[in-house]
Amino acid sequence: MFGPRQHHHFTPNVKWVVYCRAVQLGGEEEWNFAWNRYLKSNVASEKSRLLSAMGCTKKQWLLARYLNMAFDDKSGIRKQDAQRVFSAVAHNDVGGPLAWNYLRTNWKKIYDYFGGKAKGGIITSVTSNFNTEQHLKEVMAFKAERGEELSAASRTVDRVVEKIKNNMVWMTNNHNTIAEWLHTQGYPVQLQSV
């Protein structure tokens, strides 16, 4: 599908989709192939596509390794690309909870990696779909625990809290209606209740 013996040329518009799907359906071999292409490429747009695509894997251990690599000077990932890697993992349905746990557990490491600067984009990327009371409690606890280190990103965290509250209201007002409509349309979809 996506490996060293297949040389396919795709238009730039679909490359990321092809890369992402190959990594998503593949395993370690496909992920490593994408990583090696990233290391060998000199084209910035190609490197960005590959970094994002490697976050598409459904293998938690690969995602965990990738998160560690993102904040390691010796990994081959440039410091300015760490946020792209984190965001790629955070937007993966398997990687989202993993990225949130990683952020909370390794905040000091991330903070120090960026020279004592809080990166609001990292916080925003991992919390963008939060919509439950539990999510709200976790973000509030994170803010309380890391208050001093979050000073530069405290407004970002405040916006995240407001967005979660808005998402909770939306879910309360719309969840049951959407679930009922899907059911009447014949979709056996189980939506997570609030």
VENDAZI-V140687 format. One record per helix or strand of 3 or more residues. SS is the DSSP state (2 for helix, 1 for strand). FROM is the first residue (numbers start at 1). LEN is the number of residues. If there is no record, write none. Layout:
BEGIN
SS & FROM & LEN
SS & FROM & LEN
END
This chain:
BEGIN
2 & 12 & 14
2 & 28 & 13
2 & 44 & 11
2 & 60 & 11
2 & 79 & 12
2 & 95 & 11
2 & 107 & 7
2 & 120 & 8
2 & 133 & 13
2 & 151 & 34
END
